[in-house]
Structure formats: C-alpha cells, structure tokens
Amino acid sequence: MGIKLDMVGIVVEDMKRALDFYRMLGLSIPKAMDGEAHVEVDDGGVRLAFDTVEVAESVYGEWKQATGHRVELAFLCDSRDELDARYEAIVEHGYASHREPWDAFWGQRYAIVIDPDGNLISLFAA
C-alpha cells in the first residue's frame, strides 16, 4: 500500500468569508455550508477542507496564527484569458492582490491573490 495526497486543510477565521473567496476561484461550494465549522470540497481528486479556528484548536490542542507563507495553493485556469478575467473579478470583489498577472519566465501566465486569511493563492495557465 502506498501513500497519496488526499486533502489540504485551511484554518479560517470566518467560514462564509473564506468560502465566498474560494467560490470566486470557481469552486462549487453550496451556500448552505457557510455556517459550518468544517467544509470539504473535492476538486477532482484532492479534497480542500476548511476548518474554523475552534475546530483546529480541538484537533491540535491549540492553534497559533501562522506567520510567513509556507504552503502555496495553485489553481490551474483553462486559458490565459480565463486567468486574467478571474484575477480581475477577484480584485473587483475587494480581495487583495499580491502580484498582478504576468508572463513568467517558465512559460506560464501567473498571478497571485491573497485569501481572507492571508494565504497566497496562485492562478496559472499554460
């Protein structure tokens, strides 16, 4: 038996605010989940989970606000135009930009936004 990445978890301070951001990225998350303490989304093979601070404290015994950027979540967009449009929609809805879209030296179109809990979220396209 081997090992496989199955889930990435994010601790959030405000579930609705966090889920609204990830809906802007295109994830299908029912509005009924806004008041939950734990939410999971299956995005094609790897689950993305959201837990409130209270859930994190109960699981880990404590929870401390992270500093720095240790993990990157990167979302593949269908095209460069899709990336640019999604980036603009996210920023127009009041979410913060870390880097505007650019053509990276490795050949991808790339942009970085910041989720409501301060995580850097990359958008990229071939």
C-alpha positions in Angstrom: 0.0 0.0 0.0 1.3 3.4 -0.9 0.7 6.9 0.1 -1.4 9.6 -1.7 -2.1 13.2 -1.0 -5.8 13.2 -0.3 -6.6 16.6 1.4 -5.3 20.0 2.0 -6.8 21.8 5.0 -7.1 25.6 5.6 -7.9 27.1 9.0 -10.2 30.1 8.6 -11.4 32.8 10.9 -14.7 33.4 9.1 -16.1 30.5 7.2 -18.5 32.4 5.0 -15.9 35.0 4.0 -13.4 32.2 3.2 -15.9 30.2 1.2 -17.0 33.3 -0.8 -13.4 33.8 -1.8 -13.0 30.2 -3.0 -16.3 30.4 -4.8 -14.7 33.4 -6.7 -11.9 31.0 -7.8 -14.6 28.7 -9.3 -15.1 26.1 -6.6 -18.6 24.8 -6.3 -19.5 25.2 -2.6 -23.1 25.2 -1.6 -24.2 28.4 0.3 -25.7 26.2 2.9 -22.1 25.4 4.1 -21.4 29.0 5.2 -22.3 28.3 8.8 -20.5 25.0 9.2 -17.4 24.5 11.3 -15.8 22.0 8.8 -16.3 22.1 5.0 -14.8 19.8 2.3 -14.7 20.3 -1.4 -13.5 17.6 -3.8 -11.8 19.4 -6.7 -11.0 16.4 -8.9 -9.0 14.1 -6.7 -7.7 16.2 -3.9 -10.1 17.5 -1.2 -9.8 21.0 0.0 -11.0 21.3 3.6 -11.8 24.4 5.6 -11.9 24.4 9.4 -12.7 27.2 11.8 -10.2 28.2 14.4 -12.3 26.4 17.0 -12.1 23.1 15.1 -8.3 23.5 14.7 -7.9 24.1 18.4 -10.0 21.0 19.2 -7.9 18.8 16.8 -4.4 20.1 17.6 -4.9 21.0 21.2 -4.1 24.6 20.4 -3.8 26.9 17.3 -1.4 29.7 16.7 -1.7 32.2 13.8 0.9 31.3 11.2 3.5 33.8 10.0 5.1 33.8 6.6 4.0 31.8 3.6 4.8 28.2 3.9 2.4 26.5 1.5 1.2 27.5 -1.9 -2.2 26.6 -3.3 -2.1 26.9 -7.1 -5.2 26.8 -9.3 -4.9 25.9 -13.0 -7.0 28.1 -15.2 -8.3 27.0 -18.6 -6.5 29.8 -20.5 -4.6 33.0 -20.1 -7.7 35.0 -20.8 -9.6 33.0 -18.1 -6.8 33.7 -15.6 -6.9 37.4 -16.4 -10.7 37.6 -16.1 -10.8 35.6 -12.8 -8.0 37.7 -11.3 -9.9 40.9 -12.2 -13.1 39.6 -10.8 -11.4 38.6 -7.5 -9.8 42.1 -7.1 -13.0 43.9 -8.1 -14.8 42.0 -5.3 -12.4 43.5 -2.8 -9.9 40.7 -2.3 -6.2 41.6 -2.2 -3.7 41.1 -5.0 -0.2 40.0 -4.3 1.0 40.1 -7.9 -0.9 41.1 -11.0 -0.9 38.7 -13.9 2.4 38.4 -15.7 4.1 36.1 -18.2 6.5 34.1 -16.1 9.9 33.1 -17.4 8.9 29.4 -17.2 6.2 29.9 -19.8 3.0 30.2 -17.8 0.7 33.1 -17.2 0.7 33.6 -13.5 -1.0 35.8 -10.8 -1.1 35.7 -7.1 -4.0 36.8 -4.9 -4.5 36.7 -1.1 -7.3 34.8 0.5 -9.2 36.3 3.5 -6.9 34.5 6.0 -3.7 35.8 4.4 -2.8 32.7 2.3 -1.1 33.3 -1.1 -3.2 31.7 -3.8 -1.6 31.3 -7.2 -3.5 31.3 -10.5 -1.7 29.9 -13.5 -2.3 28.9 -17.2 -0.2 27.4 -19.9 
